[in-house]
Amino acid sequence: MLPPERTPRQRMMDLLIGARLSSHQLAQMLGIPERQVEDHLAHVVKSIGHDHSRRFILEPSTCPDCGFVFRDRSRLTRPSRCPKCRSEGITAPRYGIEAVRKDQN
């Protein structure tokens, strides 16, 4: 259990270290609405951008029907429809934080 005295963003960052979680999973673990998770994620990305010892990981959404991967999507939310086959059964993106090895540039 995470300490309650930490802010939701701090707790979110703790949960994301070494894990890959969707916004729905984060919302359940933090006890906040999924929309709030998506708002907090934008700030987490900025915070991690200033910290050169860690990096934010985004596993993009995919379409299970045709296999399309939303690699170039800059928004952190799940797309509503596949541009290739128009399917609406898109998987949710997953987020994580990992340490940057010192030998990486």
Buried (B, 14 or more C-beta within 10 A) or exposed (E): EEEEEEEBBBBBBEBBEEBBBBBEBBBEBBEBEBEBBBBBBEEBBEBBEEEEEBBBBBBBBBBEBEEBEBEEBEEBBBBEEBEEEEEEEBBBBBBBBBEEEEEEE
